[in-house]
Amino acid sequence: MTVTFESLNAGDTIEGPGFAVSRDSIRLFCDASLDYNPLHLDDDYMKGSFGKTQFGGVIMHGMNNFGLISRMITDWAYPAGAIHRRLETRWLKPVRPGDTIRPSGIIKAKQVTAKSRWVVIDVVVRNQNEEGVATGEAMVEFPL
Amino acid sequence: MAEAQAFETDFWKDAQSRKGWDEIVPGEPRRTIPYTLTHEAIALYCRSVGETHPLYFDEAYAKTTRYGGLIAPPSIHIMLMFACTPADDWMRSPGTVNAGQSWSYNVPARPGDVIRLEARALDKFIKRERLFVVHDNVFFNQAGEVICSGRGWTIRPI
């Protein structure tokens, strides 16, 4: 069913893709994003504490789940002729090799401005234990 | 034209030349490098997050859409952030932890675009004994159009 601005209601849900995290997927994201921070690669470094933060092992890039959320939003918006305009995220828990994460969204509000129409979406990424690892808010524009 | 240069993947190599939290001046521009976005870079980024939409790969399809040709996914700024900054940029300090980000998207980035970044620290503060820096970033294409703008919060290594 094609999504239209008129047919959307607060509480409607959007399902994103599942994503299996592995050392290989993290390494691939290093190569794709050019972010080679040792947080994602170096087991020895991650045994230590830095910046008052201790993870105990390598973690996935936070921006990897930002990318997954964006993919969910665009895959939902493009068929409707809508445009992904904004995404804000905050990381709640580290994601590690062996985890499987999945973004989802709930429509929070619709608003019409002088020149366009907007949908605000609450976003969350959960791991295989249903724990939230990232939370955020997206805005999608449905041009007039 | 942007110059092609090998990307330094060893983030320890220039660690001593990067600014620490104490030296970062909010408002001071970061040095940046124009970058020509390639099909290959877009394809690699798409593979890393499972992007398969034909807008990013199928020229004939993309021409039939409002975009009139191939584009990169909005979140391509994730790779542009590092592609457009030199090896001594403080965002590459080992132990930099990303706490959150917000991005607004205007026109899409496209393969072949020569992309320019204007970036700076905007704020720094201490919270729960952690050293934070807020950074802001605006990416432009070769026509001077804003591609996207973003703000991020990082926890700096001590």
Interface residues (C-beta under 8 A of the other chain):
Chain A: P17 F19 S25 L28 F29 C30 D31 A32 S33 L34 D35 Y36 N37 P38 L39 Y45 F50 G51 K52 T53 H61 G62 M63 N64 F66 G67 L68 S70 R71 T74 D75 Y78 G81 I83 H84 R85 R86 L87 E88 T89 R90 W91
Chain B: F7 T9 D10 F11 W12 A41 L44 Y45 R47 S48 V49 G50 E51 H53 L55 R66 P73 P74 S75 I78 M79 M81 F82 A83 R92 P94 G95 T96 V97 N98 A99 G100 Q101 S102 W103 S104 Y105 R128 E129 R130 L131 I155 R156 P157 I158
